[in-house]
Amino acid sequence: MAKKKEWNLPTLALGLLGLLAAGAVGAVLLFRSGGGPASIQPPTEPPPPANPYSEADFYEEDGFIRCSAAQTWVGIDVSSHQEEIDWQAVKNAGVDYAMIRVAWRGYTEGGLNVDAYAEENLRGATEAGLPVGVYVYSQAVSVEEAREEAAFVLELIAGWEITYPVVFDWEWVGGDARTAETDGETVTACTQAFCQMVEAAGYTPAFYFNQDLASTTFDLSLLQTYDFWLAQYSDAMTFPYDVAMWQYTCTGQVDGVSGDVDINLCFRNYEDDSK
């Protein structure tokens, strides 16, 4: 996944308070390049549950980060960028699950596309005995487009056994993107619309974000009914709030995958939840 660092004024003070709790001071109050400030809205819900883990709870074992304070599962997330994957080798390396990109929206023309390796990865991971979840790389600029993305993904995964979440992955790209003027209120509404459709279809909805997006774009207080998938590249998950999945590196090395791959730690037993 692309991890962009463009900034947008927070749609509410929640993200700033969260970062202050984590020790980051003041730097989030920046304007996004090419976009004007969005109005700050007061939260209508209480903050999400706090992160129950400390830095001391995390350690490395057999090439993966683990958590001593909870039962966890190691996963990778992949797309066409990884090309051919030996999924049996991935499982043998100690990976417990896979998150697979099945679709993406272009950031200039805005067309929806199927990931070139989506079917191959779904089949390969499933045949290797790995439970899977999926995600769409979103560049939605309206609720209607978010719903279009949800419908597109739901059609693609029909017939596949999806145990892990169906994820909305919205990210800033740059000043030349069609999303450049999209404000946090719209992105939050898009996330809600996508997750509502996924939940109505019987899947577990989730959304992906990094700490920048948490502080500048997403209103987490309005999204806490959905599972959080956090990108924080560090040796410990120190985000102020509890998350279901934590992507802790984008430069991981795993047998069966050529080159770098994102590695995640999951704190929720989705296999038991699906039974």
HELIX and SHEET records of a PDB file:
HELIX    1   1 LEU A   14  ALA A   22  1                                   9    
HELIX    2   2 GLU A   55  ASP A   57  5                                   3    
HELIX    3   3 SER A   80  GLN A   82  5                                   3    
HELIX    4   4 TRP A   87  ASN A   92  1                                   6    
HELIX    5   5 ALA A  118  GLU A  127  1                                  10    
HELIX    6   6 VAL A  143  ILE A  157  1                                  15    
HELIX    7   7 GLY A  184  ALA A  200  1                                  17    
HELIX    8   8 GLN A  211  THR A  216  1                                   6    
HELIX    9   9 LEU A  220  LEU A  223  1                                   4    
HELIX   10  10 TYR A  270  ASP A  273  1                                   4    
SHEET    1   A 2 PHE A  58  GLU A  61  0                                        
SHEET    2   A 2 PHE A  64  CYS A  67 -1                                        
SHEET    1   B 9 LEU A 112  VAL A 114  0                                        
SHEET    2   B 9 TYR A  97  ARG A 105 -1                                        
SHEET    3   B 9 TRP A  73  VAL A  78  1                                        
SHEET    4   B 9 VAL A 261  CYS A 266 -1                                        
SHEET    5   B 9 MET A 245  GLY A 252 -1                                        
SHEET    6   B 9 ASP A 227  ALA A 231  1                                        
SHEET    7   B 9 PRO A 205  ASN A 210  1                                        
SHEET    8   B 9 VAL A 166  TRP A 170  1                                        
SHEET    9   B 9 VAL A 132  SER A 138  1                                        
END                                                                             
